Amino acid sequence: MSAISDFTPSPQRQHLAAALRRRRLDTNLTGEQLAQRIDISQSKLSRIELGQSAPSTAEVDRWARETHATQAQREELLAQAEAIAAEVTNWRKAVRRGLPRLQQEVRELEVAAGSIHNFSPVLIPGLLQTAGYVQQIMKAGLPAGRPDIAAAVQARLERQVILYEEAKRLEFIVAEAALRWRPGPVHIQLEQLDRISNVATLPGVSIGIIPLAAEVTVWHTHGFNLFDDRTDEGNPVVLVETLTRGLALNDPEDVSRYREALEQLRKMAVFGEEAQRLLRAVMADLRQTAG
């Protein structure tokens, strides 16, 4: 699987959206008027009211003040905003909707992001995966099997067209352990590492590798994706995957912590020719393992 979240508006988000819309209507403000007062675009305000975009707590606070909410109403709205700042997806429910649809939901967020930053400690990032690698990962995550695995593999590969969009900025920080921990036969991992080597030469792509010998100076216990500079004016989102849940974090403080961690992880990584040398060394070790 990939670190994803359910982008269908949750009941909590829908409830907040309805409450915010009622506040605006009760004060006889048009969408354009309120958008100007709280310093967001009218299109973003519309998406918030439809539950399509999660507002930040700061935006909700300004919304409450500009619509003359009482202190109790303001606190209730802020409590709802804080509750959706870390939305959770149950993997079992998400998988029932279909594996290809999960890939499409992630693709929509990728398309809207001007820059994407990924940290992967033990797996190759989804946007860099080969067909063989994806298939092995999905089989491992769904040992009982699924009839739509092949379609999901294809959907993930189709997402990778974004690698060739020079207007995008994509950064991948990958631990050396991810290069060595193989989910399938050696030839699949060799093909995968060769793919990384080639993608690293693309103009809009930066790939850093954290050597196993590097001193760990920052938290590094789980991977994440940071979707930033969104063209749909949505707030930055950090996606985190656990075994049974997907987390979408949009609280500015949470996002800031992940930015800081990313900066430290970047300092630990090697890039360019150093990264290529490390890739070649790992590939040589794998060939020796294969005999």
Secondary structure, DSSP 4 states (H G I P E B T S, - for coil): --S----SPPHHHHHHHHHHHHHHHHTT--HHHHHHHHTS-HHHHHHHHTTSSPPPHHHHHHHHHHTT--HHHHHHHHHHHHHTTEEEEEHHHHHHT-HHHHHHHHHHHHHHEEEEEEEESSS--GGG--HHHHHHHHHHH-TT--TTHHHHHHHHHHHGGGGG-TTSEEEEEEEHHHHH--SS-HHHHHHHHHHHHHHTTSTTEEEEEE-TTS---S--SS-EEEEEEETT-PPPEEEEE-SSEEEEE--HHHHHHHHHHHHHHHHH-B-HHHHHHHHHHHHHHHHHHH-
